[in-house]
Amino acid sequence: MRRFTAFLAVLTALIIGSVLLLAPGAQADTGPSTTRVVTADRAAQGERVVVTLSATCPAGATIKVVVTVTAANDNRIAQGARQKKVDCAGTAQPIELRVEHNPIGAIFIVGAATATTVRTVCDDSGCDTISFDETIRIS
C-alpha cells in the first residue's frame, strides 16, 4: 500500500508539473515571429558578410536579432556576429547586418556556412527569445 501511495504522489507531482510547464503564464503576447536569412554576401575581401534577414513580428513590438555566421576556410574557422534592434511593422521586413569576421580567425570565403539567429521580440507584456540555426550560402 505504501508503494502505491508513493506512486500516486509521484504521478500527481509529474502531472501538476507538466500542466504548469504547458500553461502560458506571464509570457509575452508577441504573437508569431519569424526570421530567416535571405542573402549572405561576402564583402571587403572576406572581412565581412552582409546578411539580409526577413523578419516578421507583431506591429508595435520590437525585435532584436543577433546573427552569428560560422564558416570553414581550409583548416581554419571564420566567424563573426552582429546584432540589431528594430521596430516591428507587423509584416515581413528586411534587416541588414554587417557581420565582421573575428580578427584572430580566418576570413570569410564563398561557400556553405551556418547562421545562428537569436531573435528577441518584446512588447508591453514581456519578451520571447528564440534561437534558430540554418545552413546558408555565402555568395
N, CA, C and O atoms as CSV, one atom per row, in Angstrom:
chain,resi,resn,atom,element,x,y,z
A,1,MET,N,N,0.815,-1.188,0.000
A,1,MET,CA,C,0.000,0.000,0.000
A,1,MET,C,C,0.860,1.253,0.000
A,1,MET,O,O,0.530,2.246,-0.648
A,2,ARG,N,N,1.977,1.195,0.742
A,2,ARG,CA,C,2.866,2.353,0.783
A,2,ARG,C,C,3.431,2.662,-0.601
A,2,ARG,O,O,3.504,3.825,-0.997
A,3,ARG,N,N,3.823,1.639,-1.323
A,3,ARG,CA,C,4.370,1.842,-2.660
A,3,ARG,C,C,3.327,2.468,-3.586
A,3,ARG,O,O,3.641,3.357,-4.378
A,4,PHE,N,N,2.102,2.001,-3.480
A,4,PHE,CA,C,1.031,2.534,-4.311
A,4,PHE,C,C,0.792,4.006,-3.983
A,4,PHE,O,O,0.619,4.810,-4.899
A,5,THR,N,N,0.778,4.379,-2.708
A,5,THR,CA,C,0.593,5.767,-2.297
A,5,THR,C,C,1.756,6.627,-2.787
A,5,THR,O,O,1.546,7.742,-3.262
A,6,ALA,N,N,2.973,6.117,-2.674
A,6,ALA,CA,C,4.142,6.859,-3.155
A,6,ALA,C,C,4.079,7.029,-4.671
A,6,ALA,O,O,4.412,8.087,-5.205
A,7,PHE,N,N,3.643,5.957,-5.360
A,7,PHE,CA,C,3.496,6.033,-6.804
A,7,PHE,C,C,2.479,7.096,-7.193
A,7,PHE,O,O,2.738,7.881,-8.105
A,8,LEU,N,N,1.337,7.142,-6.530
A,8,LEU,CA,C,0.314,8.150,-6.812
A,8,LEU,C,C,0.834,9.563,-6.535
A,8,LEU,O,O,0.529,10.490,-7.285
A,9,ALA,N,N,1.608,9.733,-5.475
A,9,ALA,CA,C,2.162,11.050,-5.148
A,9,ALA,C,C,3.130,11.521,-6.233
A,9,ALA,O,O,3.100,12.683,-6.638
A,10,VAL,N,N,3.982,10.617,-6.697
A,10,VAL,CA,C,4.924,10.958,-7.760
A,10,VAL,C,C,4.185,11.246,-9.059
A,10,VAL,O,O,4.512,12.204,-9.759
A,11,LEU,N,N,3.208,10.439,-9.381
A,11,LEU,CA,C,2.418,10.640,-10.593
A,11,LEU,C,C,1.678,11.979,-10.550
A,11,LEU,O,O,1.641,12.697,-11.549
A,12,THR,N,N,1.104,12.313,-9.426
A,12,THR,CA,C,0.408,13.590,-9.273
A,12,THR,C,C,1.378,14.757,-9.429
A,12,THR,O,O,1.052,15.748,-10.083
A,13,ALA,N,N,2.551,14.651,-8.843
A,13,ALA,CA,C,3.558,15.713,-8.969
A,13,ALA,C,C,3.988,15.897,-10.419
A,13,ALA,O,O,4.152,17.026,-10.882
A,14,LEU,N,N,4.169,14.799,-11.128
A,14,LEU,CA,C,4.549,14.886,-12.533
A,14,LEU,C,C,3.452,15.531,-13.375
A,14,LEU,O,O,3.741,16.353,-14.244
A,15,ILE,N,N,2.222,15.173,-13.129
A,15,ILE,CA,C,1.113,15.757,-13.889
A,15,ILE,C,C,0.983,17.242,-13.601
A,15,ILE,O,O,0.808,18.031,-14.530
A,16,ILE,N,N,1.062,17.637,-12.357
A,16,ILE,CA,C,0.966,19.054,-11.999
A,16,ILE,C,C,2.140,19.826,-12.597
A,16,ILE,O,O,1.959,20.926,-13.119
A,17,GLY,N,N,3.323,19.262,-12.526
A,17,GLY,CA,C,4.493,19.911,-13.122
A,17,GLY,C,C,4.344,20.091,-14.612
A,17,GLY,O,O,4.713,21.135,-15.151
A,18,SER,N,N,3.809,19.091,-15.288
A,18,SER,CA,C,3.598,19.180,-16.736
A,18,SER,C,C,2.580,20.250,-17.075
A,18,SER,O,O,2.774,21.005,-18.027
A,19,VAL,N,N,1.523,20.330,-16.333
A,19,VAL,CA,C,0.494,21.344,-16.581
A,19,VAL,C,C,1.079,22.732,-16.376
A,19,VAL,O,O,0.799,23.639,-17.159
A,20,LEU,N,N,1.878,22.912,-15.347
A,20,LEU,CA,C,2.475,24.221,-15.093
A,20,LEU,C,C,3.441,24.619,-16.200
A,20,LEU,O,O,3.514,25.793,-16.564
A,21,LEU,N,N,4.182,23.658,-16.738
A,21,LEU,CA,C,5.106,23.965,-17.826
A,21,LEU,C,C,4.381,24.322,-19.109
A,21,LEU,O,O,4.870,25.140,-19.889
A,22,LEU,N,N,3.230,23.726,-19.339
A,22,LEU,CA,C,2.476,23.982,-20.558
A,22,LEU,C,C,1.621,25.238,-20.467
A,22,LEU,O,O,1.231,25.786,-21.498
A,23,ALA,N,N,1.324,25.699,-19.276
A,23,ALA,CA,C,0.492,26.894,-19.121
A,23,ALA,C,C,1.237,28.119,-19.623
A,23,ALA,O,O,2.443,28.234,-19.404
A,24,PRO,N,N,0.543,29.044,-20.298
A,24,PRO,CA,C,1.212,30.208,-20.863
A,24,PRO,C,C,1.783,31.141,-19.821
A,24,PRO,O,O,2.782,31.803,-20.103
A,25,GLY,N,N,1.219,31.233,-18.652
A,25,GLY,CA,C,1.769,32.056,-17.589
A,25,GLY,C,C,1.908,33.504,-17.995
A,25,GLY,O,O,1.025,34.069,-18.640
A,26,ALA,N,N,3.014,34.098,-17.617
A,26,ALA,CA,C,3.234,35.521,-17.857
A,26,ALA,C,C,4.152,35.745,-19.047
A,26,ALA,O,O,4.958,36.675,-19.036
A,27,GLN,N,N,4.044,34.922,-20.061
A,27,GLN,CA,C,4.867,35.104,-21.240
A,27,GLN,C,C,4.370,36.280,-22.052
A,27,GLN,O,O,3.210,36.678,-21.946
A,28,ALA,N,N,5.246,36.828,-22.855
A,28,ALA,CA,C,4.878,37.953,-23.696
A,28,ALA,C,C,3.865,37.529,-24.746
A,28,ALA,O,O,3.915,36.413,-25.262
A,29,ASP,N,N,2.952,38.429,-25.052
A,29,ASP,CA,C,1.961,38.169,-26.093
A,29,ASP,C,C,2.494,38.739,-27.402
A,29,ASP,O,O,1.868,39.604,-28.015
A,30,THR,N,N,3.654,38.246,-27.822
A,30,THR,CA,C,4.305,38.798,-29.007
A,30,THR,C,C,3.850,38.137,-30.286
A,30,THR,O,O,4.325,38.483,-31.367
A,31,GLY,N,N,2.933,37.187,-30.180
A,31,GLY,CA,C,2.402,36.549,-31.378
A,31,GLY,C,C,3.486,35.808,-32.136
A,31,GLY,O,O,4.611,35.668,-31.656
A,32,PRO,N,N,3.140,35.336,-33.318
A,32,PRO,CA,C,4.138,34.600,-34.092
A,32,PRO,C,C,5.204,35.542,-34.650
A,32,PRO,O,O,4.902,36.623,-35.155
A,33,SER,N,N,6.441,35.106,-34.547
A,33,SER,CA,C,7.540,35.870,-35.126
A,33,SER,C,C,8.429,34.897,-35.884
A,33,SER,O,O,8.563,33.735,-35.501
A,34,THR,N,N,9.030,35.379,-36.954
A,34,THR,CA,C,9.916,34.535,-37.748
A,34,THR,C,C,11.107,35.351,-38.216
A,34,THR,O,O,11.027,36.571,-38.356
A,35,THR,N,N,12.199,34.669,-38.452
A,35,THR,CA,C,13.354,35.261,-39.130
A,35,THR,C,C,13.941,34.181,-40.028
A,35,THR,O,O,13.880,32.990,-39.720
A,36,ARG,N,N,14.500,34.615,-41.122
A,36,ARG,CA,C,15.257,33.688,-41.966
A,36,ARG,C,C,16.252,34.506,-42.770
A,36,ARG,O,O,15.997,35.661,-43.112
A,37,VAL,N,N,17.380,33.896,-43.064
A,37,VAL,CA,C,18.407,34.567,-43.851
A,37,VAL,C,C,17.991,34.517,-45.314
A,37,VAL,O,O,17.716,33.445,-45.854
A,38,VAL,N,N,17.946,35.687,-45.952
A,38,VAL,CA,C,17.588,35.775,-47.364
A,38,VAL,C,C,18.858,35.763,-48.209
A,38,VAL,O,O,18.950,35.017,-49.184
A,39,THR,N,N,19.840,36.592,-47.837
A,39,THR,CA,C,21.113,36.628,-48.555
A,39,THR,C,C,22.268,36.755,-47.564
A,39,THR,O,O,22.104,37.255,-46.451
A,40,ALA,N,N,23.425,36.295,-47.994
A,40,ALA,CA,C,24.674,36.445,-47.242
A,40,ALA,C,C,25.761,36.723,-48.280
A,40,ALA,O,O,26.237,35.808,-48.952
A,41,ASP,N,N,26.144,37.980,-48.403
A,41,ASP,CA,C,27.095,38.401,-49.434
A,41,ASP,C,C,28.452,38.720,-48.825
A,41,ASP,O,O,28.551,39.483,-47.864
A,42,ARG,N,N,29.483,38.134,-49.389
A,42,ARG,CA,C,30.860,38.389,-48.959
A,42,ARG,C,C,31.228,39.810,-49.351
A,42,ARG,O,O,30.920,40.251,-50.458
A,43,ALA,N,N,31.880,40.522,-48.457
A,43,ALA,CA,C,32.273,41.910,-48.729
A,43,ALA,C,C,33.661,42.170,-48.155
A,43,ALA,O,O,34.141,41.437,-47.290
A,44,ALA,N,N,34.293,43.224,-48.651
A,44,ALA,CA,C,35.608,43.673,-48.165
A,44,ALA,C,C,36.631,42.542,-48.166
A,44,ALA,O,O,37.323,42.331,-47.170
A,45,GLN,N,N,36.730,41.819,-49.269
A,45,GLN,CA,C,37.672,40.711,-49.440
A,45,GLN,C,C,37.557,39.680,-48.319
A,45,GLN,O,O,38.562,39.115,-47.887
A,46,GLY,N,N,36.331,39.436,-47.847
A,46,GLY,CA,C,36.106,38.414,-46.832
A,46,GLY,C,C,36.193,38.909,-45.409
A,46,GLY,O,O,36.040,38.123,-44.474
A,47,GLU,N,N,36.433,40.183,-45.222
A,47,GLU,CA,C,36.494,40.750,-43.872
A,47,GLU,C,C,35.111,40.751,-43.222
A,47,GLU,O,O,35.000,40.750,-41.996
A,48,ARG,N,N,34.055,40.753,-44.044
A,48,ARG,CA,C,32.697,40.755,-43.509
A,48,ARG,C,C,31.746,40.038,-44.448
A,48,ARG,O,O,32.056,39.790,-45.613
A,49,VAL,N,N,30.585,39.713,-43.913
A,49,VAL,CA,C,29.477,39.159,-44.680
A,49,VAL,C,C,28.273,40.060,-44.404
A,49,VAL,O,O,27.932,40.318,-43.250
A,50,VAL,N,N,27.641,40.530,-45.465
A,50,VAL,CA,C,26.439,41.342,-45.325
A,50,VAL,C,C,25.248,40.383,-45.363
A,50,VAL,O,O,24.948,39.790,-46.399
A,51,VAL,N,N,24.580,40.241,-44.224
A,51,VAL,CA,C,23.470,39.312,-44.075
A,51,VAL,C,C,22.163,40.093,-44.120
A,51,VAL,O,O,21.983,41.061,-43.380
A,52,THR,N,N,21.256,39.669,-44.986
A,52,THR,CA,C,19.918,40.249,-45.026
A,52,THR,C,C,18.934,39.209,-44.520
A,52,THR,O,O,18.833,38.107,-45.059
A,53,LEU,N,N,18.207,39.583,-43.470
A,53,LEU,CA,C,17.190,38.723,-42.885
A,53,LEU,C,C,15.812,39.205,-43.305
A,53,LEU,O,O,15.611,40.392,-43.562
A,54,SER,N,N,14.880,38.293,-43.371
A,54,SER,CA,C,13.473,38.645,-43.471
A,54,SER,C,C,12.893,38.354,-42.092
A,54,SER,O,O,12.930,37.216,-41.626
A,55,ALA,N,N,12.354,39.394,-41.435
A,55,ALA,CA,C,11.826,39.243,-40.082
A,55,ALA,C,C,10.359,39.631,-40.052
A,55,ALA,O,O,9.958,40.628,-40.651
A,56,THR,N,N,9.572,38.845,-39.358
A,56,THR,CA,C,8.162,39.136,-39.166
A,56,THR,C,C,7.872,39.106,-37.673
A,56,THR,O,O,8.232,38.158,-36.976
A,57,CYS,N,N,7.216,40.154,-37.194
A,57,CYS,CA,C,6.807,40.206,-35.796
A,57,CYS,C,C,5.628,41.172,-35.680
A,57,CYS,O,O,5.409,41.988,-36.576
A,58,PRO,N,N,4.868,41.089,-34.589
A,58,PRO,CA,C,3.660,41.905,-34.454
A,58,PRO,C,C,3.963,43.407,-34.424
A,58,PRO,O,O,4.947,43.843,-33.827
A,59,ALA,N,N,3.106,44.178,-35.074
A,59,ALA,CA,C,3.260,45.642,-35.081
A,59,ALA,C,C,3.223,46.148,-33.646
A,59,ALA,O,O,2.438,45.674,-32.825
A,60,GLY,N,N,4.075,47.109,-33.361
A,60,GLY,CA,C,4.141,47.685,-32.028
A,60,GLY,C,C,5.185,47.041,-31.141
A,60,GLY,O,O,5.563,47.617,-30.120
A,61,ALA,N,N,5.659,45.868,-31.503
A,61,ALA,CA,C,6.702,45.196,-30.733
A,61,ALA,C,C,8.068,45.620,-31.278
A,61,ALA,O,O,8.149,46.288,-32.309
A,62,THR,N,N,9.117,45.238,-30.595
A,62,THR,CA,C,10.475,45.442,-31.103
A,62,THR,C,C,11.133,44.076,-31.229
A,62,THR,O,O,10.806,43.139,-30.501
A,63,ILE,N,N,12.062,43.986,-32.164
A,63,ILE,CA,C,12.797,42.740,-32.350
A,63,ILE,C,C,14.285,43.051,-32.317
A,63,ILE,O,O,14.754,43.981,-32.973
A,64,LYS,N,N,15.018,42.260,-31.545
A,64,LYS,CA,C,16.478,42.351,-31.544
A,64,LYS,C,C,16.984,41.037,-32.101
A,64,LYS,O,O,16.657,39.969,-31.583
A,65,VAL,N,N,17.780,41.111,-33.155
A,65,VAL,CA,C,18.351,39.902,-33.740
A,65,VAL,C,C,19.862,39.916,-33.540
A,65,VAL,O,O,20.519,40.947,-33.692
A,66,VAL,N,N,20.387,38.765,-33.202
A,66,VAL,CA,C,21.826,38.555,-33.103
A,66,VAL,C,C,22.145,37.438,-34.080
A,66,VAL,O,O,21.647,36.321,-33.937
A,67,VAL,N,N,22.973,37.737,-35.074
A,67,VAL,CA,C,23.322,36.748,-36.089
A,67,VAL,C,C,24.798,36.406,-35.943
A,67,VAL,O,O,25.653,37.291,-35.907
A,68,THR,N,N,25.085,35.113,-35.859
A,68,THR,CA,C,26.460,34.620,-35.841
A,68,THR,C,C,26.647,33.765,-37.084
A,68,THR,O,O,25.906,32.806,-37.304
A,69,VAL,N,N,27.645,34.117,-37.902
A,69,VAL,CA,C,27.960,33.357,-39.112
A,69,VAL,C,C,29.250,32.593,-38.853
A,69,VAL,O,O,30.244,33.167,-38.408
A,70,THR,N,N,29.227,31.295,-39.137
A,70,THR,CA,C,30.394,30.438,-38.952
A,70,THR,C,C,30.631,29.673,-40.248
A,70,THR,O,O,29.710,29.070,-40.800
A,71,ALA,N,N,31.878,29.701,-40.732
A,71,ALA,CA,C,32.206,29.013,-41.987
A,71,ALA,C,C,33.624,28.456,-41.900
A,71,ALA,O,O,34.475,28.977,-41.178
A,72,ALA,N,N,33.852,27.394,-42.650
A,72,ALA,CA,C,35.194,26.817,-42.738
A,72,ALA,C,C,35.960,27.493,-43.865
A,72,ALA,O,O,35.405,27.761,-44.931
A,73,ASN,N,N,37.228,27.765,-43.625
A,73,ASN,CA,C,38.133,28.300,-44.630
A,73,ASN,C,C,39.394,27.445,-44.562
A,73,ASN,O,O,40.285,27.697,-43.751
A,74,ASP,N,N,39.456,26.433,-45.423
A,74,ASP,CA,C,40.525,25.448,-45.404
A,74,ASP,C,C,40.512,24.749,-44.042
A,74,ASP,O,O,39.534,24.077,-43.715
A,75,ASN,N,N,41.562,24.888,-43.249
A,75,ASN,CA,C,41.598,24.232,-41.943
A,75,ASN,C,C,41.387,25.236,-40.805
A,75,ASN,O,O,41.712,24.948,-39.653
A,76,ARG,N,N,40.849,26.399,-41.125
A,76,ARG,CA,C,40.574,27.431,-40.118
A,76,ARG,C,C,39.078,27.755,-40.120
A,76,ARG,O,O,38.348,27.360,-41.029
A,77,ILE,N,N,38.642,28.467,-39.104
A,77,ILE,CA,C,37.236,28.836,-38.962
A,77,ILE,C,C,37.099,30.354,-39.079
A,77,ILE,O,O,37.842,31.116,-38.458
A,78,ALA,N,N,36.139,30.763,-39.883
A,78,ALA,CA,C,35.762,32.176,-39.969
A,78,ALA,C,C,34.461,32.337,-39.198
A,78,ALA,O,O,33.498,31.602,-39.415
A,79,GLN,N,N,34.447,33.299,-38.305
A,79,GLN,CA,C,33.239,33.509,-37.515
A,79,GLN,C,C,33.109,34.973,-37.141
A,79,GLN,O,O,34.099,35.668,-36.914
A,80,GLY,N,N,31.871,35.423,-37.082
A,80,GLY,CA,C,31.600,36.787,-36.657
A,80,GLY,C,C,30.157,36.902,-36.241
A,80,GLY,O,O,29.327,36.068,-36.603
A,81,ALA,N,N,29.852,37.944,-35.475
A,81,ALA,CA,C,28.487,38.156,-35.002
A,81,ALA,C,C,28.154,39.635,-35.048
A,81,ALA,O,O,29.031,40.495,-34.969
A,82,ARG,N,N,26.862,39.909,-35.179
A,82,ARG,CA,C,26.366,41.292,-35.185
A,82,ARG,C,C,24.942,41.277,-34.667
A,82,ARG,O,O,24.224,40.291,-34.835
A,83,GLN,N,N,24.531,42.365,-34.040
A,83,GLN,CA,C,23.165,42.469,-33.553
A,83,GLN,C,C,22.544,43.781,-33.997
A,83,GLN,O,O,23.235,44.762,-34.275
A,84,LYS,N,N,21.214,43.768,-34.057
A,84,LYS,CA,C,20.474,44.962,-34.469
A,84,LYS,C,C,19.088,44.899,-33.854
A,84,LYS,O,O,18.501,43.824,-33.732
A,85,LYS,N,N,18.570,46.056,-33.466
A,85,LYS,CA,C,17.240,46.159,-32.879
A,85,LYS,C,C,16.392,47.064,-33.763
A,85,LYS,O,O,16.822,48.159,-34.126
A,86,VAL,N,N,15.181,46.608,-34.112
A,86,VAL,CA,C,14.286,47.402,-34.961
A,86,VAL,C,C,12.858,47.301,-34.432
A,86,VAL,O,O,12.514,46.379,-33.692
A,87,ASP,N,N,12.039,48.270,-34.827
A,87,ASP,CA,C,10.619,48.243,-34.502
A,87,ASP,C,C,9.896,47.352,-35.497
A,87,ASP,O,O,10.212,47.356,-36.687
A,88,CYS,N,N,8.938,46.599,-35.015
A,88,CYS,CA,C,8.195,45.664,-35.869
A,88,CYS,C,C,7.095,46.390,-36.630
A,88,CYS,O,O,6.426,47.275,-36.096
A,89,ALA,N,N,6.924,45.997,-37.888
A,89,ALA,CA,C,5.911,46.602,-38.746
A,89,ALA,C,C,4.653,45.739,-38.847
A,89,ALA,O,O,3.634,46.200,-39.361
A,90,GLY,N,N,4.708,44.519,-38.376
A,90,GLY,CA,C,3.563,43.628,-38.480
A,90,GLY,C,C,3.578,42.779,-39.740
A,90,GLY,O,O,2.791,41.841,-39.870
A,91,THR,N,N,4.467,43.104,-40.666
A,91,THR,CA,C,4.633,42.330,-41.902
A,91,THR,C,C,6.111,42.002,-42.050
A,91,THR,O,O,6.947,42.483,-41.285
A,92,ALA,N,N,6.420,41.177,-43.044
A,92,ALA,CA,C,7.821,40.817,-43.282
A,92,ALA,C,C,8.610,42.083,-43.616
A,92,ALA,O,O,8.179,42.896,-44.433
A,93,GLN,N,N,9.751,42.236,-42.986
A,93,GLN,CA,C,10.604,43.396,-43.237
A,93,GLN,C,C,12.056,42.957,-43.295
A,93,GLN,O,O,12.464,42.046,-42.574
A,94,PRO,N,N,12.845,43.610,-44.162
A,94,PRO,CA,C,14.262,43.237,-44.250
A,94,PRO,C,C,15.071,43.876,-43.122
A,94,PRO,O,O,14.822,45.013,-42.721
A,95,ILE,N,N,16.045,43.116,-42.624
A,95,ILE,CA,C,17.008,43.634,-41.647
A,95,ILE,C,C,18.386,43.279,-42.171
A,95,ILE,O,O,18.683,42.110,-42.419
A,96,GLU,N,N,19.232,44.295,-42.339
A,96,GLU,CA,C,20.582,44.069,-42.863
A,96,GLU,C,C,21.598,44.212,-41.743
A,96,GLU,O,O,21.577,45.183,-40.988
A,97,LEU,N,N,22.483,43.234,-41.645
A,97,LEU,CA,C,23.546,43.242,-40.644
A,97,LEU,C,C,24.883,43.019,-41.330
A,97,LEU,O,O,25.000,42.151,-42.195
A,98,ARG,N,N,25.867,43.778,-40.961
A,98,ARG,CA,C,27.225,43.618,-41.486
A,98,ARG,C,C,28.046,42.864,-40.439
A,98,ARG,O,O,28.484,43.428,-39.437
A,99,VAL,N,N,28.236,41.585,-40.702
A,99,VAL,CA,C,28.911,40.691,-39.761
A,99,VAL,C,C,30.406,40.707,-40.060
A,99,VAL,O,O,30.847,40.194,-41.089
A,100,GLU,N,N,31.181,41.299,-39.154
A,100,GLU,CA,C,32.645,41.361,-39.290
A,100,GLU,C,C,33.252,40.056,-38.789
A,100,GLU,O,O,32.781,39.482,-37.808
A,101,HIS,N,N,34.301,39.590,-39.468
A,101,HIS,CA,C,34.949,38.351,-39.012
A,101,HIS,C,C,35.782,38.631,-37.769
A,101,HIS,O,O,36.252,39.749,-37.561
A,102,ASN,N,N,35.957,37.614,-36.957
A,102,ASN,CA,C,36.806,37.719,-35.780
A,102,ASN,C,C,38.251,37.827,-36.272
A,102,ASN,O,O,38.703,36.963,-37.023
A,103,PRO,N,N,38.984,38.866,-35.868
A,103,PRO,CA,C,40.339,39.072,-36.408
A,103,PRO,C,C,41.332,37.941,-36.125
A,103,PRO,O,O,42.329,37.815,-36.837
A,104,ILE,N,N,41.084,37.124,-35.113
A,104,ILE,CA,C,42.030,36.030,-34.858
A,104,ILE,C,C,41.674,34.787,-35.662
A,104,ILE,O,O,42.408,33.799,-35.634
A,105,GLY,N,N,40.549,34.829,-36.380
A,105,GLY,CA,C,40.142,33.694,-37.201
A,105,GLY,C,C,40.407,33.962,-38.666
A,105,GLY,O,O,41.055,34.945,-39.026
A,106,ALA,N,N,39.906,33.089,-39.493
A,106,ALA,CA,C,40.067,33.206,-40.945
A,106,ALA,C,C,39.086,34.238,-41.497
A,106,ALA,O,O,38.167,34.673,-40.803
A,107,ILE,N,N,39.297,34.620,-42.754
A,107,ILE,CA,C,38.336,35.485,-43.428
A,107,ILE,C,C,37.232,34.614,-44.034
A,107,ILE,O,O,37.403,33.407,-44.204
A,108,PHE,N,N,36.110,35.239,-44.352
A,108,PHE,CA,C,35.004,34.512,-44.966
A,108,PHE,C,C,35.307,34.255,-46.436
A,108,PHE,O,O,35.870,35.109,-47.122
A,109,ILE,N,N,34.927,33.067,-46.916
A,109,ILE,CA,C,35.055,32.753,-48.336
A,109,ILE,C,C,33.672,32.350,-48.865
A,109,ILE,O,O,32.757,32.064,-48.092
A,110,VAL,N,N,33.543,32.335,-50.171
A,110,VAL,CA,C,32.291,31.921,-50.803
A,110,VAL,C,C,32.077,30.442,-50.532
A,110,VAL,O,O,32.993,29.634,-50.687
A,111,GLY,N,N,30.863,30.092,-50.127
A,111,GLY,CA,C,30.546,28.690,-49.880
A,111,GLY,C,C,29.564,28.527,-48.744
A,111,GLY,O,O,28.935,29.484,-48.293
A,112,ALA,N,N,29.446,27.299,-48.293
A,112,ALA,CA,C,28.481,26.966,-47.238
A,112,ALA,C,C,28.917,27.539,-45.898
A,112,ALA,O,O,30.107,27.666,-45.608
A,113,ALA,N,N,27.922,27.880,-45.091
A,113,ALA,CA,C,28.162,28.406,-43.747
A,113,ALA,C,C,26.941,28.101,-42.890
A,113,ALA,O,O,25.911,27.644,-43.384
A,114,THR,N,N,27.079,28.359,-41.613
A,114,THR,CA,C,25.964,28.213,-40.687
A,114,THR,C,C,25.651,29.580,-40.094
A,114,THR,O,O,26.551,30.302,-39.667
A,115,ALA,N,N,24.376,29.926,-40.071
A,115,ALA,CA,C,23.941,31.169,-39.435
A,115,ALA,C,C,23.092,30.806,-38.227
A,115,ALA,O,O,22.106,30.079,-38.343
A,116,THR,N,N,23.479,31.315,-37.079
A,116,THR,CA,C,22.686,31.163,-35.867
A,116,THR,C,C,22.024,32.506,-35.606
A,116,THR,O,O,22.699,33.515,-35.400
A,117,THR,N,N,20.705,32.507,-35.617
A,117,THR,CA,C,19.955,33.736,-35.382
A,117,THR,C,C,19.211,33.613,-34.060
A,117,THR,O,O,18.420,32.691,-33.862
A,118,VAL,N,N,19.474,34.549,-33.162
A,118,VAL,CA,C,18.745,34.611,-31.905
A,118,VAL,C,C,17.879,35.858,-31.979
A,118,VAL,O,O,18.389,36.975,-32.071
A,119,ARG,N,N,16.564,35.660,-31.939
A,119,ARG,CA,C,15.669,36.808,-32.002
A,119,ARG,C,C,14.949,36.961,-30.675
A,119,ARG,O,O,14.478,35.988,-30.087
A,120,THR,N,N,14.874,38.203,-30.217
A,120,THR,CA,C,14.147,38.533,-29.006
A,120,THR,C,C,13.079,39.541,-29.385
A,120,THR,O,O,13.385,40.659,-29.799
A,121,VAL,N,N,11.831,39.142,-29.242
A,121,VAL,CA,C,10.702,40.011,-29.571
A,121,VAL,C,C,10.075,40.461,-28.257
A,121,VAL,O,O,9.710,39.642,-27.414
A,122,CYS,N,N,9.956,41.792,-28.097
A,122,CYS,CA,C,9.419,42.352,-26.857
A,122,CYS,C,C,8.237,43.265,-27.140
A,122,CYS,O,O,8.206,43.991,-28.133
A,123,ASP,N,N,7.264,43.206,-26.237
A,123,ASP,CA,C,6.160,44.153,-26.261
A,123,ASP,C,C,5.904,44.582,-24.820
A,123,ASP,O,O,6.738,44.341,-23.947
A,124,ASP,N,N,4.772,45.210,-24.564
A,124,ASP,CA,C,4.477,45.725,-23.224
A,124,ASP,C,C,4.375,44.628,-22.164
A,124,ASP,O,O,4.594,44.885,-20.980
A,125,SER,N,N,4.047,43.418,-22.584
A,125,SER,CA,C,3.838,42.348,-21.607
A,125,SER,C,C,5.090,41.522,-21.325
A,125,SER,O,O,5.092,40.730,-20.383
A,126,GLY,N,N,6.142,41.680,-22.101
A,126,GLY,CA,C,7.362,40.919,-21.865
A,126,GLY,C,C,8.089,40.589,-23.149
A,126,GLY,O,O,7.832,41.186,-24.195
A,127,CYS,N,N,9.002,39.631,-23.065
A,127,CYS,CA,C,9.845,39.275,-24.207
A,127,CYS,C,C,9.848,37.760,-24.432
A,127,CYS,O,O,9.716,36.982,-23.487
A,128,ASP,N,N,9.999,37.359,-25.682
A,128,ASP,CA,C,10.205,35.965,-26.064
A,128,ASP,C,C,11.508,35.884,-26.839
A,128,ASP,O,O,11.753,36.704,-27.724
A,129,THR,N,N,12.347,34.907,-26.518
A,129,THR,CA,C,13.621,34.714,-27.205
A,129,THR,C,C,13.632,33.339,-27.861
A,129,THR,O,O,13.297,32.332,-27.238
A,130,ILE,N,N,14.027,33.320,-29.141
A,130,ILE,CA,C,14.077,32.072,-29.901
A,130,ILE,C,C,15.397,32.028,-30.660
A,130,ILE,O,O,15.795,33.016,-31.278
A,131,SER,N,N,16.071,30.890,-30.614
A,131,SER,CA,C,17.315,30.681,-31.353
A,131,SER,C,C,17.052,29.727,-32.497
A,131,SER,O,O,16.283,28.775,-32.363
A,132,PHE,N,N,17.700,29.990,-33.638
A,132,PHE,CA,C,17.469,29.172,-34.824
A,132,PHE,C,C,18.767,29.062,-35.620
A,132,PHE,O,O,19.413,30.072,-35.897
A,133,ASP,N,N,19.150,27.840,-35.988
A,133,ASP,CA,C,20.322,27.604,-36.827
A,133,ASP,C,C,19.860,27.248,-38.242
A,133,ASP,O,O,18.890,26.510,-38.416
A,134,GLU,N,N,20.553,27.773,-39.239
A,134,GLU,CA,C,20.244,27.388,-40.606
A,134,GLU,C,C,21.523,27.376,-41.434
A,134,GLU,O,O,22.460,28.134,-41.182
A,135,THR,N,N,21.534,26.495,-42.425
A,135,THR,CA,C,22.649,26.437,-43.356
A,135,THR,C,C,22.417,27.482,-44.437
A,135,THR,O,O,21.341,27.546,-45.031
A,136,ILE,N,N,23.439,28.301,-44.687
A,136,ILE,CA,C,23.334,29.363,-45.684
A,136,ILE,C,C,24.454,29.227,-46.687
A,136,ILE,O,O,25.344,28.393,-46.520
A,137,ARG,N,N,24.419,30.027,-47.713
A,137,ARG,CA,C,25.497,30.070,-48.711
A,137,ARG,C,C,25.994,31.497,-48.816
A,137,ARG,O,O,25.228,32.409,-49.126
A,138,ILE,N,N,27.277,31.689,-48.557
A,138,ILE,CA,C,27.894,33.000,-48.731
A,138,ILE,C,C,28.218,33.136,-50.212
A,138,ILE,O,O,28.892,32.280,-50.784
A,139,SER,N,N,27.741,34.206,-50.833
A,139,SER,CA,C,27.999,34.404,-52.268
A,139,SER,C,C,28.859,35.631,-52.502
A,139,SER,O,O,29.177,35.953,-53.646
